[in-house]
Amino acid sequence: MLSSPAQASATIAQHLPKMPIEDCGIAHAHGRILRAPIVADRPMPAFDRVTMDGYAVKAADWASSPTSPLQVTGFQAAGMIAHSLTTPASVIEIATGAVLSDGADAIVPYEDIEREGDQIRLREGAPCIAGQNIHRCGSDCATGKKLVPTGVMLTGREIAVAASTGNARVQVSARPSIAVIATGDELIDVGTPQIAPHQIRKSNDYAIRAALTQSNLVGHIERFHLRDHRNEIEASLRHILAKFDVVVLTGGVSKGKKDHVPEVLAELGATERLRGIAQRPGKPLWFGTTPRNTPIFALPGNPVSTYTCLHRYVFPALRQMGAANPVTPETVILAAPFTFDRPLAFMLPVKISTQTDGQRVAHPAKFNTSGDLGGLLNTDGFVELPADQTEFSVGHSTELWRWI
């Protein structure tokens, strides 16, 4: 009996290894999955920080005599040790980012000041209130607060926080090496000068490699091509399974006479965990693991099936292996009715637009068959329509799986 997409996902999730932790410099940490939280090593900000260029004053000095001039006794830039107000009638000219001067409790910006020589007056109506334009020490967070939790894929924002807390290096998931294998006698290299009518240029392995690279979920990627020769498949897979952390094949998994992959994998010690999913496109998918727990995804060979299964099953598996936080599902509604007549979940490519109310709308794409790779151009992903109904009306709500 075929598994449903949800059952297939659950089966795959039960048989995935977790990647080890490795140390990574923050200059190379973009896109990596954090495995140890980033914690504040001191209050943030670490001092009372000035937020506007102007003058550091004690507000009460002007409150008692708002028209009286005050004396500028120095200038304090960011990065300088705090100056002090020397007398009740003194002020310090100060720059954004500087430590608040000792004795001051307010910053009056330049535009609220009239200055003559070293004397300043507050413009009529301008405020001078204790605490204004000061970012107080510890107001963002206290020492020891967890700022970035584990499972986050690091971007510039998290890396900036790591740097500000003194983490020159972070603990991240090691990225798996991955073999991408295209199978089939009909396939030829892209650069081959001539192509016969019965031949097809390889594209699946290039598409998979590009998407994997874009995902930041994997390390070394190597492409292979195996012809439909059983002995060749066996010899190559024996070497590949011993070398790589994850193996992704395309083609050779249906029920044809030359679909040798599942049989060869079994002879090499792989355990079949899943064979066939009740979905269209992508029904013939095979998943298994080796004795050393290497995940093997044997995807259907038709391009749309390959690309859909890659996003529906392989990328979630890679995120789980890297201990990444689950992706929040994105809900969309259909912009047009859709009907299909087979008892299989339908993976429908769509183009997304956004209504004025913020609702995301999925426009079904036109494509001929699962071999129509060009039909995915100008689409944003696919929606999964369940097998328990065949007619879907405008406004039907469903989950979007975005292309990477």
C-alpha positions as CSV (number, residue, x, y, z in Angstrom):
1,M,0.0,0.0,0.0
2,L,1.3,3.5,-0.9
3,S,2.1,5.9,1.8
4,S,0.4,9.3,2.0
5,P,2.7,12.3,1.8
6,A,2.3,12.8,5.6
7,Q,3.1,9.1,6.3
8,A,6.1,9.3,4.0
9,S,7.4,12.3,5.8
10,A,7.0,10.6,9.2
11,T,8.7,7.5,8.0
12,I,11.7,9.4,6.6
13,A,11.9,11.5,9.9
14,Q,12.2,8.3,11.9
15,H,15.3,7.1,10.1
16,L,17.5,10.2,9.9
17,P,20.9,10.6,11.7
18,K,21.8,13.9,13.4
19,M,24.8,15.7,12.1
20,P,27.6,16.3,14.6
21,I,28.5,19.7,16.0
22,E,31.5,21.7,14.7
23,D,33.2,25.0,15.6
24,C,32.9,27.8,13.0
25,G,34.3,31.3,12.8
26,I,31.5,33.9,12.5
27,A,33.1,35.2,9.2
28,H,32.0,31.8,7.7
29,A,28.9,31.2,9.7
30,H,26.2,32.6,7.4
31,G,23.6,30.0,6.6
32,R,24.8,27.6,9.2
33,I,22.5,26.0,11.8
34,L,23.3,27.1,15.4
35,R,23.7,24.3,17.9
36,A,24.7,26.2,21.0
37,P,22.8,29.3,22.1
38,I,24.3,32.8,21.9
39,V,24.2,34.4,25.3
40,A,24.8,38.0,26.4
41,D,28.2,38.2,28.1
42,R,27.4,41.6,29.6
43,P,24.4,44.0,29.8
44,M,23.2,45.4,26.5
45,P,23.9,48.2,26.1
46,A,26.9,47.9,28.4
47,F,26.7,51.6,29.5
48,D,24.3,54.5,29.3
49,R,24.6,55.3,25.6
50,V,24.0,58.6,24.0
51,T,21.5,58.4,21.0
52,M,21.8,61.8,19.5
53,D,24.5,64.4,18.8
54,G,24.2,67.3,21.1
55,Y,25.0,68.3,24.7
56,A,25.0,66.2,27.9
57,V,23.3,68.2,30.7
58,K,21.7,67.8,34.1
59,A,18.1,68.5,33.4
60,A,17.4,70.1,36.7
61,D,20.0,72.8,36.0
62,W,17.9,74.2,33.2
63,A,14.6,73.4,34.8
64,S,15.4,75.8,37.6
65,S,16.5,78.6,35.2
66,P,15.5,77.7,31.6
67,T,16.7,81.0,30.1
68,S,20.1,81.0,31.7
69,P,23.2,80.0,29.6
70,L,25.3,77.0,30.4
71,Q,29.0,76.6,29.8
72,V,30.4,74.0,27.4
73,T,33.5,72.6,29.1
74,G,34.6,69.9,26.6
75,F,33.8,67.4,23.9
76,Q,33.3,63.7,24.3
77,A,33.3,61.3,21.3
78,A,32.1,57.7,21.1
79,G,34.8,55.5,22.5
80,M,36.1,58.0,25.0
81,I,36.0,57.6,28.7
82,A,33.2,59.5,30.2
83,H,33.8,63.2,31.0
84,S,32.3,64.9,34.0
85,L,30.2,68.0,34.5
86,T,32.5,70.2,36.5
87,T,29.9,72.7,37.8
88,P,26.1,72.9,38.0
89,A,26.3,75.3,35.0
90,S,28.5,73.1,32.8
91,V,27.6,70.9,29.9
92,I,29.6,68.5,27.7
93,E,29.3,68.5,23.9
94,I,28.8,64.9,23.0
95,A,28.5,62.5,20.0
96,T,26.0,59.7,19.3
97,G,27.2,56.4,20.7
98,A,29.3,58.0,23.5
99,V,29.1,57.0,27.2
100,L,26.8,59.4,29.1
101,S,29.0,62.0,30.8
102,D,29.2,61.7,34.6
103,G,26.7,63.9,36.3
104,A,24.5,64.3,33.2
105,D,21.0,62.8,32.9
106,A,19.8,64.2,29.6
107,I,21.0,64.9,26.0
108,V,19.8,68.0,24.3
109,P,20.2,67.7,20.5
110,Y,22.0,70.4,18.5
111,E,18.7,71.6,16.9
112,D,17.3,72.5,20.3
113,I,20.2,74.7,21.2
114,E,21.3,78.3,20.5
115,R,25.1,78.7,20.9
116,E,27.4,81.7,21.2
117,G,31.0,80.8,21.8
118,D,31.1,78.3,24.6
119,Q,27.7,79.2,26.0
120,I,24.5,77.6,25.0
121,R,20.8,78.3,25.7
122,L,17.8,76.1,25.3
123,R,15.5,77.2,22.4
124,E,12.1,78.3,23.6
125,G,9.7,75.4,23.9
126,A,12.4,72.7,23.5
127,P,12.2,69.9,26.0
128,C,14.9,69.0,28.5
129,I,13.8,66.0,30.5
130,A,15.9,63.6,32.6
131,G,16.5,60.5,30.5
132,Q,15.8,61.9,27.1
133,N,18.0,60.6,24.2
134,I,19.7,58.1,26.5
135,H,19.8,54.3,25.9
136,R,20.0,53.0,29.4
137,C,22.5,50.3,30.4
138,G,20.9,46.8,30.4
139,S,17.6,48.1,28.9
140,D,17.9,45.7,26.0
141,C,18.9,42.6,28.0
142,A,20.8,41.5,31.1
143,T,24.0,39.5,31.4
144,G,23.3,35.8,30.7
145,K,20.2,36.3,28.6
146,K,19.8,33.8,25.7
147,L,19.7,36.0,22.6
148,V,19.8,33.4,19.8
149,P,18.4,29.9,20.4
150,T,19.7,26.7,18.9
151,G,18.2,25.6,15.6
152,V,18.3,29.0,13.9
153,M,19.9,29.3,10.5
154,L,22.3,32.1,10.9
155,T,21.9,35.3,8.9
156,G,23.6,38.7,9.2
157,R,21.3,39.6,12.1
158,E,22.3,36.7,14.3
159,I,26.0,37.0,13.3
160,A,25.9,40.6,14.4
161,V,24.6,39.5,17.8
162,A,27.3,36.9,18.0
163,A,30.0,39.5,17.3
164,S,28.5,42.0,19.8
165,T,28.6,39.3,22.6
166,G,32.2,38.4,21.9
167,N,31.6,35.1,20.1
168,A,34.3,35.0,17.4
169,R,33.3,31.4,16.9
170,V,30.0,29.6,17.2
171,Q,28.9,26.0,17.5
172,V,27.0,24.8,14.4
173,S,25.8,21.6,12.7
174,A,28.3,20.0,10.4
175,R,27.0,20.1,6.8
176,P,26.6,16.7,5.2
177,S,28.4,15.7,2.0
178,I,25.9,14.7,-0.7
179,A,26.1,12.6,-3.9
180,V,23.7,13.5,-6.6
181,I,23.3,10.7,-9.1
182,A,21.5,10.9,-12.4
183,T,20.6,7.5,-13.9
184,G,19.7,6.4,-17.4
185,D,21.2,5.4,-20.8
186,E,19.2,8.2,-22.5
187,L,21.1,11.0,-20.6
188,I,24.0,12.9,-22.2
189,D,26.2,15.7,-20.9
190,V,25.0,19.3,-21.5
191,G,28.2,20.1,-23.5
192,T,27.9,17.2,-25.9
193,P,28.2,18.7,-29.4
194,Q,25.5,16.5,-31.0
195,I,22.3,15.0,-29.6
196,A,20.3,12.2,-31.1
197,P,16.5,12.3,-31.2
198,H,16.3,9.5,-28.6
199,Q,18.7,11.3,-26.2
200,I,18.0,13.7,-23.4
201,R,20.4,16.3,-21.9
202,K,21.0,15.9,-18.2
203,S,19.2,18.5,-16.1
204,N,18.0,16.9,-12.9
205,D,21.4,16.6,-11.4
206,Y,22.1,20.3,-12.2
207,A,18.8,21.4,-10.8
208,I,19.3,19.4,-7.6
209,R,22.8,20.6,-7.1
210,A,21.8,24.3,-7.6
211,A,18.9,24.0,-5.1
212,L,21.1,22.2,-2.6
213,T,23.7,24.9,-2.8
214,Q,21.1,27.6,-2.4
215,S,19.7,26.0,0.7
216,N,23.0,26.2,2.7
217,L,22.1,22.8,4.2
218,V,24.9,20.8,2.7
219,G,28.6,20.9,2.3
220,H,30.4,19.1,-0.5
221,I,28.2,18.1,-3.4
222,E,29.4,15.8,-6.2
223,R,27.4,14.8,-9.3
224,F,27.5,11.3,-10.9
225,H,25.9,9.7,-13.9
226,L,25.1,6.0,-13.9
227,R,24.0,4.1,-17.0
228,D,21.3,1.5,-16.8
229,H,23.9,-1.3,-16.4
230,R,23.4,-3.3,-13.3
231,N,27.1,-4.1,-12.7
232,E,28.0,-0.4,-13.2
233,I,25.3,0.7,-10.8
234,E,26.4,-1.8,-8.2
235,A,30.1,-0.9,-8.4
236,S,29.5,2.9,-8.3
237,L,27.0,2.8,-5.5
238,R,29.2,0.7,-3.4
239,H,31.9,3.4,-3.6
240,I,29.4,6.3,-3.2
241,L,27.6,4.9,-0.2
242,A,30.9,4.5,1.6
243,K,32.0,8.1,0.9
244,F,29.0,10.4,1.3
245,D,26.6,11.3,4.2
246,V,23.5,11.5,2.0
247,V,22.8,10.1,-1.5
248,V,20.1,11.4,-3.9
249,L,19.4,9.5,-7.1
250,T,17.0,10.4,-9.9
251,G,15.5,7.7,-12.1
252,G,15.8,4.0,-12.0
253,V,13.2,3.5,-9.2
254,S,10.0,2.6,-11.1
255,K,9.0,-0.9,-12.3
256,G,10.7,-1.0,-15.6
257,K,13.1,-3.8,-16.7
258,K,16.1,-1.5,-16.3
259,D,15.1,0.1,-13.0
260,H,17.8,-1.7,-11.1
261,V,18.4,0.8,-8.2
262,P,16.2,-0.6,-5.4
263,E,17.4,-4.2,-6.1
264,V,21.1,-3.1,-6.1
265,L,20.7,-1.0,-3.0
266,A,19.2,-4.0,-1.2
267,E,22.1,-6.2,-2.2
268,L,24.5,-3.6,-0.9
269,G,22.9,-3.8,2.6
270,A,20.5,-0.9,2.4
271,T,17.1,-1.2,4.2
272,E,14.1,-0.1,2.3
273,R,12.0,2.2,4.5
274,L,9.6,3.6,1.9
275,R,8.6,2.7,-1.6
276,G,5.9,4.6,-3.4
277,I,3.9,7.6,-2.3
278,A,0.2,8.3,-3.1
279,Q,0.9,11.5,-4.9
280,R,1.2,13.0,-8.3
281,P,3.8,13.8,-9.5
282,G,6.3,11.8,-7.6
283,K,4.6,8.5,-6.9
284,P,7.7,6.1,-7.4
285,L,9.9,7.7,-4.7
286,W,12.1,5.2,-2.7
287,F,13.8,5.9,0.6
288,G,16.1,3.7,2.6
289,T,19.2,3.7,4.8
290,T,22.5,1.9,4.8
291,P,24.0,-0.1,7.8
292,R,25.9,3.1,8.7
293,N,22.6,5.0,8.6
294,T,23.3,6.9,5.4
295,P,19.9,8.2,4.1
296,I,19.2,7.4,0.4
297,F,16.6,9.2,-1.6
298,A,15.8,7.6,-5.0
299,L,13.6,10.2,-6.7
300,P,11.5,9.7,-9.8
301,G,13.3,10.6,-13.0
302,N,10.8,13.0,-14.5
303,P,12.0,16.6,-13.9
304,V,8.9,18.0,-12.2
305,S,8.6,14.9,-10.0
306,T,12.3,15.1,-9.1
307,Y,12.1,18.8,-8.2
308,T,8.8,18.4,-6.3
309,C,10.1,15.5,-4.2
310,L,13.3,17.2,-3.5
311,H,11.5,20.1,-1.8
312,R,8.7,18.0,-0.2
313,Y,11.0,15.3,1.3
314,V,14.7,15.9,0.9
315,F,15.0,19.5,2.2
316,P,12.9,18.8,5.4
317,A,15.1,15.8,6.0
318,L,18.3,17.8,5.7
319,R,16.9,20.4,8.0
320,Q,16.1,17.7,10.6
321,M,19.6,16.2,10.2
322,G,21.1,19.6,10.9
323,A,18.8,20.1,14.0
324,A,17.2,23.2,12.4
325,N,14.0,24.6,13.7
326,P,10.9,23.5,11.8
327,V,9.8,25.9,9.1
328,T,6.5,27.7,9.8
329,P,3.9,26.5,7.3
330,E,2.8,29.2,4.9
331,T,-1.0,29.1,4.1
332,V,-2.4,30.3,0.8
333,I,-5.8,30.1,-0.9
334,L,-6.5,29.0,-4.5
335,A,-7.1,31.8,-7.0
336,A,-8.9,29.4,-9.4
337,P,-10.8,26.1,-9.1
338,F,-8.9,22.9,-9.7
339,T,-10.0,19.4,-10.4
340,F,-8.2,16.1,-10.8
341,D,-9.6,12.6,-11.0
342,R,-7.0,10.2,-9.5
343,P,-7.0,9.1,-5.8
344,L,-3.5,10.6,-5.3
345,A,-2.5,13.8,-3.6
346,F,-1.8,16.4,-6.2
347,M,1.3,18.6,-6.0
348,L,0.2,21.6,-8.0
349,P,2.8,24.2,-9.1
350,V,1.6,27.8,-8.4
351,K,2.4,31.4,-8.7
352,I,1.9,33.5,-5.6
353,S,0.4,37.0,-5.4
354,T,-0.7,39.0,-2.4
355,Q,-4.1,40.7,-2.0
356,T,-4.5,44.1,-0.4
357,D,-5.6,42.5,2.8
358,G,-2.3,40.6,2.9
359,Q,-3.8,37.2,2.0
360,R,-1.5,35.2,-0.3
361,V,-3.2,33.7,-3.3
362,A,-2.0,30.7,-5.3
363,H,-2.5,30.8,-9.1
364,P,-2.3,27.3,-10.6
365,A,0.4,27.0,-13.3
366,K,-0.1,25.4,-16.6
367,F,2.1,22.4,-17.4
368,N,1.7,19.4,-19.6
369,T,3.3,16.5,-17.8
370,S,5.8,15.7,-15.1
371,G,8.4,16.0,-17.8
372,D,7.6,19.6,-18.5
373,L,10.4,21.3,-16.5
374,G,9.8,24.6,-18.2
375,G,6.3,24.6,-16.7
376,L,7.9,25.4,-13.3
377,L,9.4,28.6,-14.6
378,N,7.6,31.7,-13.2
379,T,6.2,29.6,-10.3
380,D,7.0,30.1,-6.6
381,G,6.4,26.6,-5.3
382,F,3.6,24.1,-5.1
383,V,0.5,23.4,-3.0
384,E,-0.4,19.9,-1.8
385,L,-4.0,19.0,-2.6
386,P,-5.2,15.9,-0.6
387,A,-6.3,12.7,-2.2
388,D,-9.6,12.5,-0.3
389,Q,-11.3,15.0,-2.7
390,T,-11.0,15.8,-6.3
391,E,-12.6,19.2,-6.7
392,F,-11.2,22.3,-5.1
393,S,-12.9,25.7,-5.3
394,V,-11.7,29.2,-5.3
395,G,-10.6,30.2,-1.8
396,H,-9.6,26.7,-0.8
397,S,-6.9,27.0,1.9
398,T,-3.8,24.9,1.7
399,E,-0.1,24.9,2.6
400,L,2.5,26.3,0.2
401,W,5.9,24.6,-0.3
402,R,8.2,27.2,-1.7
403,W,11.0,26.4,-4.2
404,I,14.4,27.2,-2.8
